[in-house]
Amino acid sequence: MAGQQKPIGDQAVPEFLYGTAWKEEKTQSLVEQALGQGFRGIDTANQRKHYVEQAVGRGIAAAVAAKVVRREQLFIQTKYTFQRGQDHRLPYDPKLPISDQVWQSFRSSLEHLQTDYLDSLILHGPSSRNGLLDNDWAAWRGMEAVHGSGRVRFLGISNVALPQLKLLCDKASVKPRFVQNRCYASTGWDREIRQYCLAHDIVYQGFSLLTANQKYLRHPKILDIGKSHGMSISQTIFRFAMDARMIPLTGTSSREHMAHDLLAHDFRLSEAEVAAIETVALNA
Ligand SMILES: NC(=O)c1ccc[n+]([C@@H]2O[C@H](COP(=O)([O-])OP(=O)(O)OC[C@H]3O[C@@H](n4cnc5c(N)ncnc54)[C@H](OP(=O)(O)O)[C@@H]3O)[C@@H](O)[C@H]2O)c1
């Protein structure tokens, strides 16, 4: 069934997110389609280089106007992106201090998304691979201030390594409630970070589940498990993600794949099946 929810604290978050990267002029219609098919969580970013946040907002507004969904039934997540991850189309003045950039980016996201609150605001990625630098802390403090305004429910971080996540959790006043990472089967599907997340009340969101793992998707174990449930490889991987307590993202541009992916809600894997897929690349 579409639109199933995972409890986080006392609030519910959809178990599956529709991602809006790289859709350009098709963004609005794909968001409308995704909501029409039953997705209730939308992931975007105020990063024009890869996303058209304004068109995401138009898609949501059209679905709300058509009474497909009400705003309060939706989980809308966007990101603050440092200048280094942007092109010339910045949603803030880069000469401002980072925490002011966060506010400008956030306000412009509200405008683009035609909403007065966000469900989740994500730091798109730390500014370096190692540790957290001053800019990262300035961004997080800015995000904490936005959270304090009551206009964003949860904060999160993306593209993060375990030592960075631990540092953030140790020193943040408002702890991250989401991690959004590219999920590689070769690392046990980011197992160490997922375990840390589970122990610290953080929900792990996995992207590139299909595209980053082409080498392993046709592994006999995955094929056999899928076959035994009458499900395809992609449905098996998305179901595995949910049963491993992740929130998967799909950014499909195909109406058929949207419907197909949502069927992952309709079955469950056993613990043994989850363990077999979790270790598929470790034992390969
Ligand atoms: N935080 C970050 O830095 C970051 C980075 C990358 C992505 N993301 C988020 O994650 C979302 C998803 O991105 P992704 O990297 O996972 O890739 P994706 O955009 O979901 O791409 C999936 C690819 O697999 C194909 N595919 C074939 N069968 C499919 C099926 N049944 N279901 C879905 N796809 C199928 C799709 O083709 P069809 O279109 O023909 O289905 C597409 O080419 C993005 O839109 C974005 O919101 C975040």
The ligand as a Gaussian input file, in Angstrom:
#p B3LYP/6-31G(d) Opt

LIG

0 1
 N       22.141000      13.768000      -1.054000
 C       22.735000      13.612000      -2.204000
 O       23.886000      14.037000      -2.420000
 C       22.028000      12.864000      -3.306000
 C       22.753000      12.404000      -4.418000
 C       22.072000      11.684000      -5.390000
 C       20.704000      11.466000      -5.277000
 N       20.025000      11.960000      -4.193000
 C       18.559000      11.798000      -4.086000
 O       18.210000      10.453000      -4.350000
 C       17.257000      10.421000      -5.426000
 C       17.415000       9.120000      -6.171000
 O       18.653000       9.129000      -6.861000
 P       19.451000       7.791000      -7.198000
 O       20.884000       8.163000      -7.265000
 O       19.009000       6.726000      -6.237000
 O       19.051000       7.394000      -8.651000
 P       17.681000       7.522000      -9.441000
 O       17.530000       8.912000      -9.912000
 O       16.595000       6.910000      -8.632000
 O       17.990000       6.642000     -10.728000
 C       17.575000       5.310000     -10.822000
 C       17.953000       4.803000     -12.212000
 O       17.600000       3.449000     -12.271000
 C       16.652000       3.262000     -13.325000
 N       15.629000       2.264000     -12.964000
 C       15.345000       1.150000     -13.640000
 N       14.346000       0.467000     -13.058000
 C       13.971000       1.186000     -11.989000
 C       12.988000       1.001000     -11.010000
 N       12.166000      -0.017000     -10.982000
 N       12.890000       1.950000     -10.047000
 C       13.700000       3.003000     -10.041000
 N       14.663000       3.237000     -10.955000
 C       14.780000       2.322000     -11.931000
 C       16.012000       4.620000     -13.513000
 O       15.488000       4.690000     -14.815000
 P       13.941000       5.174000     -15.030000
 O       13.932000       6.641000     -14.743000
 O       13.699000       4.827000     -16.447000
 O       13.108000       4.401000     -14.074000
 C       17.204000       5.540000     -13.294000
 O       17.991000       5.623000     -14.453000
 C       17.558000      11.698000      -6.225000
 O       16.496000      12.095000      -7.028000
 C       17.832000      12.661000      -5.111000
 O       16.614000      13.120000      -4.561000
 C       20.665000      12.638000      -3.214000

